[in-house]
Amino acid sequence: MSVQLIRWQLHADPDDFPARVTAEWQGPPEWQDIDYPSSSSSATVLSRRVADRVRDRFINGGTFVPVDLPGKPEGSYELYVAEHVVDCLDHEQSSDPLMPLGEIERAVFRPDALPLHLPAFRVPGSAWAVYWNGWAADLLCDLIGEDNLELRLVWSTDPEAKPHRAPMGF
């Protein structure tokens, strides 16, 4: 992931917001033409095909940044940067952020404060982690395919729903 992006996520300095990022391929060569080559929950990289299909619905919540990937034509991939930090955690029921990255093992949200109009958002104290709203995650899954995108439930108002034991980890 881009050091510049991490600095921006942690400090929100507009001068750190990346105009573009450089990446390298770390997977098997036969996987190089996939729609979702992301390995980080905080940096969602999408193929041009998927980015073009979601751009109008996602633009209110973030920015699409070009990704330079050696051996690929310019514009083949874009990084979606979720820009909004929303204080919507129920701090009494959520676990405290773990340092150094501020990972929250158990996130419980206040339903009245959730930014359901945004595709994705970040929370104070864990500004590197990106949380996706269900409608946006389902849209990405429809476009990318269930075999190529793992969705993990973080939290739900449904008492029968079971959050993933490590939604932000591998």
Rosetta constraint file for C-alpha pairs under 8 A:
AtomPair CA 1 CA 5 HARMONIC 7.48 0.50
AtomPair CA 1 CA 6 HARMONIC 7.66 0.50
AtomPair CA 1 CA 23 HARMONIC 7.55 0.50
AtomPair CA 1 CA 40 HARMONIC 7.49 0.50
AtomPair CA 1 CA 43 HARMONIC 6.94 0.50
AtomPair CA 2 CA 6 HARMONIC 6.42 0.50
AtomPair CA 2 CA 21 HARMONIC 6.41 0.50
AtomPair CA 2 CA 22 HARMONIC 7.41 0.50
AtomPair CA 2 CA 23 HARMONIC 7.95 0.50
AtomPair CA 3 CA 7 HARMONIC 6.21 0.50
AtomPair CA 4 CA 8 HARMONIC 6.25 0.50
AtomPair CA 4 CA 16 HARMONIC 5.73 0.50
AtomPair CA 4 CA 17 HARMONIC 6.87 0.50
AtomPair CA 4 CA 18 HARMONIC 6.21 0.50
AtomPair CA 5 CA 9 HARMONIC 6.10 0.50
AtomPair CA 5 CA 16 HARMONIC 6.97 0.50
AtomPair CA 5 CA 17 HARMONIC 6.31 0.50
AtomPair CA 5 CA 18 HARMONIC 6.10 0.50
AtomPair CA 6 CA 10 HARMONIC 6.14 0.50
AtomPair CA 6 CA 128 HARMONIC 6.84 0.50
AtomPair CA 7 CA 11 HARMONIC 5.91 0.50
AtomPair CA 7 CA 12 HARMONIC 7.48 0.50
AtomPair CA 7 CA 13 HARMONIC 7.87 0.50
AtomPair CA 7 CA 16 HARMONIC 6.46 0.50
AtomPair CA 8 CA 12 HARMONIC 4.67 0.50
AtomPair CA 8 CA 13 HARMONIC 5.64 0.50
AtomPair CA 8 CA 14 HARMONIC 7.14 0.50
AtomPair CA 8 CA 16 HARMONIC 5.04 0.50
AtomPair CA 8 CA 17 HARMONIC 5.55 0.50
AtomPair CA 9 CA 127 HARMONIC 5.67 0.50
AtomPair CA 9 CA 128 HARMONIC 5.48 0.50
AtomPair CA 10 CA 127 HARMONIC 5.88 0.50
AtomPair CA 10 CA 128 HARMONIC 6.55 0.50
AtomPair CA 12 CA 16 HARMONIC 7.52 0.50
AtomPair CA 12 CA 17 HARMONIC 7.91 0.50
AtomPair CA 13 CA 17 HARMONIC 7.11 0.50
AtomPair CA 18 CA 65 HARMONIC 7.39 0.50
AtomPair CA 19 CA 65 HARMONIC 6.24 0.50
AtomPair CA 19 CA 66 HARMONIC 7.44 0.50
AtomPair CA 20 CA 65 HARMONIC 5.31 0.50
AtomPair CA 20 CA 66 HARMONIC 4.90 0.50
AtomPair CA 20 CA 67 HARMONIC 5.85 0.50
AtomPair CA 20 CA 68 HARMONIC 7.33 0.50
AtomPair CA 21 CA 65 HARMONIC 7.25 0.50
AtomPair CA 21 CA 66 HARMONIC 6.50 0.50
AtomPair CA 21 CA 67 HARMONIC 4.96 0.50
AtomPair CA 21 CA 68 HARMONIC 6.09 0.50
AtomPair CA 21 CA 79 HARMONIC 7.98 0.50
AtomPair CA 22 CA 67 HARMONIC 5.68 0.50
AtomPair CA 22 CA 68 HARMONIC 4.61 0.50
AtomPair CA 22 CA 69 HARMONIC 6.16 0.50
AtomPair CA 23 CA 67 HARMONIC 6.65 0.50
AtomPair CA 23 CA 68 HARMONIC 6.05 0.50
AtomPair CA 23 CA 69 HARMONIC 5.23 0.50
AtomPair CA 23 CA 70 HARMONIC 7.69 0.50
AtomPair CA 24 CA 69 HARMONIC 5.84 0.50
AtomPair CA 24 CA 70 HARMONIC 6.76 0.50
AtomPair CA 25 CA 32 HARMONIC 7.50 0.50
AtomPair CA 25 CA 69 HARMONIC 7.36 0.50
AtomPair CA 27 CA 31 HARMONIC 6.69 0.50
AtomPair CA 27 CA 32 HARMONIC 7.50 0.50
AtomPair CA 28 CA 32 HARMONIC 7.30 0.50
AtomPair CA 34 CA 47 HARMONIC 7.14 0.50
AtomPair CA 35 CA 46 HARMONIC 5.64 0.50
AtomPair CA 35 CA 47 HARMONIC 4.57 0.50
AtomPair CA 35 CA 48 HARMONIC 7.94 0.50
AtomPair CA 35 CA 49 HARMONIC 7.47 0.50
AtomPair CA 35 CA 50 HARMONIC 6.62 0.50
AtomPair CA 35 CA 144 HARMONIC 6.07 0.50
AtomPair CA 36 CA 44 HARMONIC 7.72 0.50
AtomPair CA 36 CA 45 HARMONIC 6.01 0.50
AtomPair CA 36 CA 46 HARMONIC 5.02 0.50
AtomPair CA 36 CA 47 HARMONIC 6.41 0.50
AtomPair CA 36 CA 144 HARMONIC 6.96 0.50
AtomPair CA 36 CA 148 HARMONIC 7.22 0.50
AtomPair CA 36 CA 149 HARMONIC 7.32 0.50
AtomPair CA 37 CA 45 HARMONIC 6.14 0.50
AtomPair CA 37 CA 46 HARMONIC 6.95 0.50
AtomPair CA 38 CA 43 HARMONIC 6.82 0.50
AtomPair CA 38 CA 44 HARMONIC 5.66 0.50
AtomPair CA 38 CA 45 HARMONIC 5.23 0.50
AtomPair CA 38 CA 46 HARMONIC 7.66 0.50
AtomPair CA 39 CA 43 HARMONIC 7.83 0.50
AtomPair CA 40 CA 44 HARMONIC 7.03 0.50
AtomPair CA 41 CA 129 HARMONIC 6.39 0.50
AtomPair CA 41 CA 130 HARMONIC 6.25 0.50
AtomPair CA 41 CA 168 HARMONIC 6.64 0.50
AtomPair CA 42 CA 128 HARMONIC 5.66 0.50
AtomPair CA 42 CA 129 HARMONIC 4.97 0.50
AtomPair CA 42 CA 130 HARMONIC 5.16 0.50
AtomPair CA 43 CA 79 HARMONIC 6.62 0.50
AtomPair CA 43 CA 80 HARMONIC 6.87 0.50
AtomPair CA 43 CA 81 HARMONIC 6.75 0.50
AtomPair CA 43 CA 130 HARMONIC 7.99 0.50
AtomPair CA 44 CA 79 HARMONIC 5.60 0.50
AtomPair CA 44 CA 80 HARMONIC 5.38 0.50
AtomPair CA 44 CA 81 HARMONIC 7.19 0.50
AtomPair CA 45 CA 77 HARMONIC 6.61 0.50
AtomPair CA 45 CA 78 HARMONIC 5.57 0.50
AtomPair CA 45 CA 79 HARMONIC 4.32 0.50
AtomPair CA 45 CA 80 HARMONIC 6.23 0.50
AtomPair CA 46 CA 50 HARMONIC 6.06 0.50
AtomPair CA 46 CA 51 HARMONIC 5.78 0.50
AtomPair CA 46 CA 77 HARMONIC 5.58 0.50
AtomPair CA 46 CA 78 HARMONIC 5.40 0.50
AtomPair CA 46 CA 79 HARMONIC 6.28 0.50
AtomPair CA 46 CA 80 HARMONIC 7.39 0.50
AtomPair CA 47 CA 51 HARMONIC 6.07 0.50
AtomPair CA 47 CA 76 HARMONIC 5.94 0.50
AtomPair CA 47 CA 77 HARMONIC 4.44 0.50
AtomPair CA 47 CA 78 HARMONIC 6.39 0.50
AtomPair CA 48 CA 52 HARMONIC 5.91 0.50
AtomPair CA 48 CA 75 HARMONIC 6.65 0.50
AtomPair CA 48 CA 76 HARMONIC 5.25 0.50
AtomPair CA 48 CA 77 HARMONIC 5.21 0.50
AtomPair CA 48 CA 78 HARMONIC 6.56 0.50
AtomPair CA 49 CA 53 HARMONIC 6.47 0.50
AtomPair CA 50 CA 54 HARMONIC 6.36 0.50
AtomPair CA 50 CA 140 HARMONIC 7.79 0.50
AtomPair CA 50 CA 143 HARMONIC 6.60 0.50
AtomPair CA 50 CA 144 HARMONIC 7.41 0.50
AtomPair CA 51 CA 55 HARMONIC 5.60 0.50
AtomPair CA 51 CA 78 HARMONIC 6.90 0.50
AtomPair CA 54 CA 58 HARMONIC 5.94 0.50
AtomPair CA 54 CA 140 HARMONIC 7.99 0.50
AtomPair CA 55 CA 59 HARMONIC 5.66 0.50
AtomPair CA 57 CA 119 HARMONIC 7.64 0.50
AtomPair CA 58 CA 62 HARMONIC 6.72 0.50
AtomPair CA 58 CA 118 HARMONIC 7.17 0.50
AtomPair CA 58 CA 119 HARMONIC 5.75 0.50
AtomPair CA 59 CA 63 HARMONIC 6.20 0.50
AtomPair CA 59 CA 64 HARMONIC 7.76 0.50
AtomPair CA 60 CA 118 HARMONIC 6.72 0.50
AtomPair CA 61 CA 82 HARMONIC 5.94 0.50
AtomPair CA 61 CA 83 HARMONIC 6.17 0.50
AtomPair CA 61 CA 84 HARMONIC 6.45 0.50
AtomPair CA 61 CA 118 HARMONIC 5.17 0.50
AtomPair CA 61 CA 119 HARMONIC 6.23 0.50
AtomPair CA 61 CA 120 HARMONIC 6.57 0.50
AtomPair CA 61 CA 121 HARMONIC 7.33 0.50
AtomPair CA 62 CA 80 HARMONIC 6.73 0.50
AtomPair CA 62 CA 81 HARMONIC 5.33 0.50
AtomPair CA 62 CA 82 HARMONIC 4.47 0.50
AtomPair CA 62 CA 83 HARMONIC 4.81 0.50
AtomPair CA 62 CA 84 HARMONIC 7.24 0.50
AtomPair CA 63 CA 80 HARMONIC 5.80 0.50
AtomPair CA 63 CA 81 HARMONIC 5.27 0.50
AtomPair CA 63 CA 82 HARMONIC 6.88 0.50
AtomPair CA 63 CA 83 HARMONIC 7.26 0.50
AtomPair CA 64 CA 78 HARMONIC 5.95 0.50
AtomPair CA 64 CA 79 HARMONIC 5.54 0.50
AtomPair CA 64 CA 80 HARMONIC 4.67 0.50
AtomPair CA 64 CA 81 HARMONIC 6.34 0.50
AtomPair CA 65 CA 78 HARMONIC 5.40 0.50
AtomPair CA 65 CA 79 HARMONIC 4.99 0.50
AtomPair CA 65 CA 80 HARMONIC 6.41 0.50
AtomPair CA 65 CA 81 HARMONIC 7.35 0.50
AtomPair CA 66 CA 75 HARMONIC 6.28 0.50
AtomPair CA 66 CA 77 HARMONIC 6.53 0.50
AtomPair CA 66 CA 78 HARMONIC 4.64 0.50
AtomPair CA 66 CA 79 HARMONIC 6.31 0.50
AtomPair CA 67 CA 74 HARMONIC 7.94 0.50
AtomPair CA 67 CA 75 HARMONIC 7.03 0.50
AtomPair CA 67 CA 76 HARMONIC 7.68 0.50
AtomPair CA 67 CA 77 HARMONIC 5.48 0.50
AtomPair CA 67 CA 78 HARMONIC 5.14 0.50
AtomPair CA 67 CA 79 HARMONIC 6.32 0.50
AtomPair CA 68 CA 72 HARMONIC 7.85 0.50
AtomPair CA 68 CA 74 HARMONIC 6.60 0.50
AtomPair CA 68 CA 75 HARMONIC 7.65 0.50
AtomPair CA 68 CA 77 HARMONIC 7.68 0.50
AtomPair CA 69 CA 73 HARMONIC 7.93 0.50
AtomPair CA 69 CA 74 HARMONIC 7.82 0.50
AtomPair CA 69 CA 77 HARMONIC 7.93 0.50
AtomPair CA 72 CA 76 HARMONIC 6.51 0.50
AtomPair CA 82 CA 120 HARMONIC 5.88 0.50
AtomPair CA 82 CA 121 HARMONIC 5.65 0.50
AtomPair CA 82 CA 122 HARMONIC 7.11 0.50
AtomPair CA 82 CA 130 HARMONIC 6.91 0.50
AtomPair CA 83 CA 121 HARMONIC 6.81 0.50
AtomPair CA 83 CA 122 HARMONIC 7.54 0.50
AtomPair CA 84 CA 120 HARMONIC 7.95 0.50
AtomPair CA 84 CA 121 HARMONIC 5.27 0.50
AtomPair CA 84 CA 122 HARMONIC 6.14 0.50
AtomPair CA 85 CA 121 HARMONIC 5.92 0.50
AtomPair CA 85 CA 122 HARMONIC 4.56 0.50
AtomPair CA 85 CA 123 HARMONIC 5.02 0.50
AtomPair CA 85 CA 124 HARMONIC 6.28 0.50
AtomPair CA 85 CA 127 HARMONIC 6.99 0.50
AtomPair CA 86 CA 114 HARMONIC 7.87 0.50
AtomPair CA 86 CA 115 HARMONIC 7.45 0.50
AtomPair CA 86 CA 121 HARMONIC 6.68 0.50
AtomPair CA 86 CA 122 HARMONIC 6.17 0.50
AtomPair CA 86 CA 123 HARMONIC 5.18 0.50
AtomPair CA 86 CA 124 HARMONIC 6.88 0.50
AtomPair CA 87 CA 113 HARMONIC 7.51 0.50
AtomPair CA 87 CA 123 HARMONIC 5.72 0.50
AtomPair CA 87 CA 124 HARMONIC 6.15 0.50
AtomPair CA 88 CA 109 HARMONIC 5.66 0.50
AtomPair CA 88 CA 110 HARMONIC 5.54 0.50
AtomPair CA 88 CA 111 HARMONIC 7.85 0.50
AtomPair CA 88 CA 113 HARMONIC 4.99 0.50
AtomPair CA 88 CA 114 HARMONIC 5.66 0.50
AtomPair CA 88 CA 123 HARMONIC 7.14 0.50
AtomPair CA 89 CA 94 HARMONIC 7.02 0.50
AtomPair CA 89 CA 107 HARMONIC 6.86 0.50
AtomPair CA 89 CA 108 HARMONIC 5.84 0.50
AtomPair CA 89 CA 109 HARMONIC 4.35 0.50
AtomPair CA 89 CA 110 HARMONIC 5.77 0.50
AtomPair CA 89 CA 123 HARMONIC 7.40 0.50
AtomPair CA 90 CA 94 HARMONIC 5.99 0.50
AtomPair CA 90 CA 107 HARMONIC 7.79 0.50
AtomPair CA 90 CA 108 HARMONIC 5.51 0.50
AtomPair CA 90 CA 109 HARMONIC 5.14 0.50
AtomPair CA 90 CA 110 HARMONIC 5.44 0.50
AtomPair CA 91 CA 95 HARMONIC 7.46 0.50
AtomPair CA 91 CA 96 HARMONIC 7.81 0.50
AtomPair CA 91 CA 108 HARMONIC 7.68 0.50
AtomPair CA 93 CA 107 HARMONIC 7.67 0.50
AtomPair CA 93 CA 108 HARMONIC 6.06 0.50
AtomPair CA 94 CA 104 HARMONIC 7.53 0.50
AtomPair CA 94 CA 106 HARMONIC 5.33 0.50
AtomPair CA 94 CA 107 HARMONIC 4.76 0.50
AtomPair CA 94 CA 108 HARMONIC 5.12 0.50
AtomPair CA 94 CA 109 HARMONIC 7.97 0.50
AtomPair CA 95 CA 104 HARMONIC 5.91 0.50
AtomPair CA 95 CA 105 HARMONIC 6.09 0.50
AtomPair CA 95 CA 106 HARMONIC 5.18 0.50
AtomPair CA 95 CA 107 HARMONIC 6.57 0.50
AtomPair CA 96 CA 104 HARMONIC 6.20 0.50
AtomPair CA 96 CA 105 HARMONIC 7.95 0.50
AtomPair CA 97 CA 101 HARMONIC 7.92 0.50
AtomPair CA 97 CA 102 HARMONIC 4.37 0.50
AtomPair CA 97 CA 103 HARMONIC 5.06 0.50
AtomPair CA 97 CA 104 HARMONIC 4.63 0.50
AtomPair CA 97 CA 105 HARMONIC 7.53 0.50
AtomPair CA 97 CA 125 HARMONIC 6.47 0.50
AtomPair CA 97 CA 126 HARMONIC 6.56 0.50
AtomPair CA 98 CA 102 HARMONIC 4.65 0.50
AtomPair CA 98 CA 103 HARMONIC 5.07 0.50
AtomPair CA 98 CA 104 HARMONIC 6.36 0.50
AtomPair CA 98 CA 105 HARMONIC 7.99 0.50
AtomPair CA 99 CA 103 HARMONIC 6.98 0.50
AtomPair CA 101 CA 126 HARMONIC 6.90 0.50
AtomPair CA 101 CA 128 HARMONIC 7.34 0.50
AtomPair CA 102 CA 125 HARMONIC 5.99 0.50
AtomPair CA 102 CA 126 HARMONIC 4.58 0.50
AtomPair CA 102 CA 127 HARMONIC 7.66 0.50
AtomPair CA 102 CA 128 HARMONIC 7.87 0.50
AtomPair CA 103 CA 126 HARMONIC 5.97 0.50
AtomPair CA 103 CA 129 HARMONIC 7.31 0.50
AtomPair CA 103 CA 168 HARMONIC 7.76 0.50
AtomPair CA 104 CA 126 HARMONIC 7.06 0.50
AtomPair CA 105 CA 166 HARMONIC 6.70 0.50
AtomPair CA 105 CA 167 HARMONIC 7.74 0.50
AtomPair CA 105 CA 168 HARMONIC 7.70 0.50
AtomPair CA 106 CA 154 HARMONIC 7.72 0.50
AtomPair CA 107 CA 154 HARMONIC 6.69 0.50
AtomPair CA 107 CA 155 HARMONIC 6.73 0.50
AtomPair CA 108 CA 155 HARMONIC 6.12 0.50
AtomPair CA 109 CA 113 HARMONIC 7.73 0.50
AtomPair CA 109 CA 114 HARMONIC 7.03 0.50
AtomPair CA 109 CA 155 HARMONIC 7.21 0.50
AtomPair CA 110 CA 114 HARMONIC 6.43 0.50
AtomPair CA 111 CA 157 HARMONIC 7.62 0.50
AtomPair CA 115 CA 121 HARMONIC 7.70 0.50
AtomPair CA 116 CA 133 HARMONIC 6.48 0.50
AtomPair CA 118 CA 133 HARMONIC 7.28 0.50
AtomPair CA 119 CA 132 HARMONIC 5.89 0.50
AtomPair CA 119 CA 133 HARMONIC 5.55 0.50
AtomPair CA 119 CA 135 HARMONIC 7.37 0.50
AtomPair CA 119 CA 136 HARMONIC 5.08 0.50
AtomPair CA 119 CA 137 HARMONIC 7.88 0.50
AtomPair CA 120 CA 130 HARMONIC 6.42 0.50
AtomPair CA 120 CA 131 HARMONIC 5.42 0.50
AtomPair CA 120 CA 132 HARMONIC 4.20 0.50
AtomPair CA 120 CA 133 HARMONIC 5.84 0.50
AtomPair CA 120 CA 136 HARMONIC 7.51 0.50
AtomPair CA 121 CA 130 HARMONIC 5.67 0.50
AtomPair CA 121 CA 131 HARMONIC 5.42 0.50
AtomPair CA 121 CA 132 HARMONIC 6.61 0.50
AtomPair CA 122 CA 126 HARMONIC 7.12 0.50
AtomPair CA 122 CA 127 HARMONIC 5.43 0.50
AtomPair CA 122 CA 128 HARMONIC 7.11 0.50
AtomPair CA 122 CA 129 HARMONIC 6.00 0.50
AtomPair CA 122 CA 130 HARMONIC 5.02 0.50
AtomPair CA 122 CA 131 HARMONIC 6.07 0.50
AtomPair CA 123 CA 127 HARMONIC 5.58 0.50
AtomPair CA 123 CA 129 HARMONIC 7.64 0.50
AtomPair CA 129 CA 168 HARMONIC 7.69 0.50
AtomPair CA 132 CA 136 HARMONIC 6.47 0.50
AtomPair CA 132 CA 137 HARMONIC 6.04 0.50
AtomPair CA 133 CA 137 HARMONIC 6.29 0.50
AtomPair CA 134 CA 138 HARMONIC 5.98 0.50
AtomPair CA 135 CA 139 HARMONIC 6.20 0.50
AtomPair CA 136 CA 140 HARMONIC 6.24 0.50
AtomPair CA 137 CA 141 HARMONIC 6.10 0.50
AtomPair CA 137 CA 151 HARMONIC 7.16 0.50
AtomPair CA 138 CA 142 HARMONIC 6.11 0.50
AtomPair CA 139 CA 143 HARMONIC 6.35 0.50
AtomPair CA 140 CA 144 HARMONIC 5.87 0.50
AtomPair CA 140 CA 145 HARMONIC 7.89 0.50
AtomPair CA 141 CA 145 HARMONIC 5.15 0.50
AtomPair CA 141 CA 146 HARMONIC 5.74 0.50
AtomPair CA 141 CA 149 HARMONIC 6.15 0.50
AtomPair CA 141 CA 151 HARMONIC 7.85 0.50
AtomPair CA 142 CA 146 HARMONIC 7.32 0.50
AtomPair CA 144 CA 148 HARMONIC 6.26 0.50
AtomPair CA 144 CA 149 HARMONIC 6.66 0.50
AtomPair CA 145 CA 149 HARMONIC 6.39 0.50
AtomPair CA 146 CA 150 HARMONIC 6.76 0.50
AtomPair CA 152 CA 163 HARMONIC 7.38 0.50
AtomPair CA 152 CA 164 HARMONIC 5.76 0.50
AtomPair CA 152 CA 167 HARMONIC 5.44 0.50
AtomPair CA 153 CA 162 HARMONIC 7.40 0.50
AtomPair CA 153 CA 163 HARMONIC 4.82 0.50
AtomPair CA 153 CA 164 HARMONIC 5.43 0.50
AtomPair CA 153 CA 167 HARMONIC 6.54 0.50
AtomPair CA 154 CA 163 HARMONIC 5.09 0.50
AtomPair CA 154 CA 164 HARMONIC 6.23 0.50
AtomPair CA 154 CA 167 HARMONIC 5.70 0.50
AtomPair CA 155 CA 162 HARMONIC 7.88 0.50
AtomPair CA 155 CA 163 HARMONIC 5.61 0.50
AtomPair CA 156 CA 161 HARMONIC 6.45 0.50
AtomPair CA 156 CA 163 HARMONIC 7.54 0.50
AtomPair CA 163 CA 167 HARMONIC 7.48 0.50
AtomPair CA 166 CA 170 HARMONIC 7.39 0.50
